[in-house]
């Protein structure tokens, strides 16, 4: 299956990105930089062979691109999960406004009992104590955390305990569905 540029409509247009998602320094990407959509498009083009290797993909698959602007605060957590079956690629573009909150990235997990989990993609969030954390991506400007959604793509976020912290992310999903 080939995915052409016109099959990936990207709603990440500079006019849609909230100004608060820009880092105060000039050295980082900011919402006026139109290269962001091109970067995500190129990344997705390169991941399709991994999507096909990890799950069955029907011949005339229609994919759409969705963007969500996320703001997580104290009390937020999400237990390990693989993502919804309709998703094929998920990326999180980190937009911190401070340099002292690098610990707020997302984590990758593996099951402690590898035989105890079904080998299917599911949006069910599973108990954290059944997993080993492998790595946490640093929450720093210009960091793109991403993965191909598959039966082993367990990821999550530990409880945010920091006061007056906002974890801002541009969440991009390439998922099954009609294109515009």
N, C-alpha and C positions, 0 to 999 in steps of 0.2 A: 504494500500500500504506500503510495506517495502522498504526501501532504503538501499542497502548493501554498504559496503565500496568501492567495485569495481565500483559502479555506480556513485561515487563522485570523479572523477579525480581532484586533486587539483594542480593547476599550481603554488601554493605558495611554491615553492622549494627555499631553501636558496640561491641557485645560481642565481635565478631570481630577488631577492629583491635588489633594488639599495642600495649601501652602505650609501648614504645620508639619508636613512630612519631609520637608527639606532640612538638611543639616545646616546649622548656622555658619559653617565654614565654606568658603568657596571651593575647596579642594574635593568636595564630594558631589555626587549627582544631585541635581535638584529638579523640581517639576518642570522647569522650562527646557530641559534637555530632551529633545525629541528622539534621541538615540535609545531611550529605554525600551520602547516598543520593538524596535529593531533587534535589540539584544535578546529580549525574551523570545521573539519569533525565531531567531537563529538557534537559540538553545533548544527550543521545542522541535525544530526540524531535525536536530542531531539526536534527539532522544527516541524517535519513533522506532528505530531498530531494537531498542531495549524494551519498549512497550510490547512489540511483537514477540520478542523472545520470552517474556514473562507471563503472557496470557493469550488466549485465543482472541483474534481480532477479525471481525467479519469483513468481507470484501468491500462493501460500500459504506463503511463507517463514516458517519457525519460527526465531526468534532466541532466544538465551540470553545471559545476562550472567555473566561469570566474573571473579573477582578473584584476583590473586596478589600476595602480599607479597614484594617483591624486596629483596635486600641484595647489592649489588655491592661488590667490594673491589679492592685493588691487583691488577693483572694482567687485569682484565676489559675486554673490548672486544667490539663487535659491528659487523661490516662493513655497509655499506649494503644494504638489502633493503626490500621493499614490505610484508611480513607475509604470513602464510599465507592462502591463498584463502578459507578458511572464516571469516576475520575480516572484519567490516564497519566497525567503528569501534574504534580503540585510544586509550586515554588513560592518561597516567602522572601521578599526583598525587605531587609531590615532598614528601618528609618529612625535610629535613635537620635535624640537631640542633645545627648550628653555622652561623654566618653568613659564614665565610671560605672556603667551598667552592662558590661560585657557578659555577665553571667545569665542574662535573660534570653539566651538563644533556645532553639528547639533541640530536642535530643533524639537520638536513634537508639532503639532497644532490640535485644534478641530475647526470645523466650528461654527461661531456665530449663524447662522440659520441652525440648523441641518436638517430641512425639505427641505432646498433649494438646496441640493446636491444630485446627483444621487448616488445610492448605488452600484456603480461598480468601478472596478479598472481602472485607467486611468493615462497615463503619462502627461496629460494636467497640466500645471502649472497655479494655480489659484491666483487671487489677494490676497495679504497678508492682506489687510484691512477686508476681509471677514472671518478672522480667529482669534482665541485667542491662543497665545503661552502658552503652558503648562509648558514646561521645556526645557532647553538647556543642553545637556550633556557636562561636562567639557572636554576640549581638553587637555588631559594630557597623558603622556606615559602609555602604557599598558592598554588603555581603548578601549573596543570594544563596539561600538554603533550599535545596530541591531534591526531588526523588521521583522515580517512576513508580507509580502505584502498582503494587503486586501483593501476593500472599505473604511476603516477608518484609514489607515496607513499614514495620512498626516504628512509630515516632510519637512524640508527645512533649509536654511541657510541665516541669515541676511547679509546685505551688509558688506563686509570686507573693513574697512576704514583705517586700519593700514598701514603705510609705511614700506617697507622692511620686510614684513612678508610673510612667505610661510606656508600654511596650507597643510601639507603632510598627505595623507591618503592612506591606502591600502583598496580599495573598492572590496568587494567580493560579488558575486551574484550567487545564485542558481537559475537557470532558465530553462525554457522549451527549449528543443532542443536536437539534437543528441549528444551522448557522443562520445569521441574519440575512 
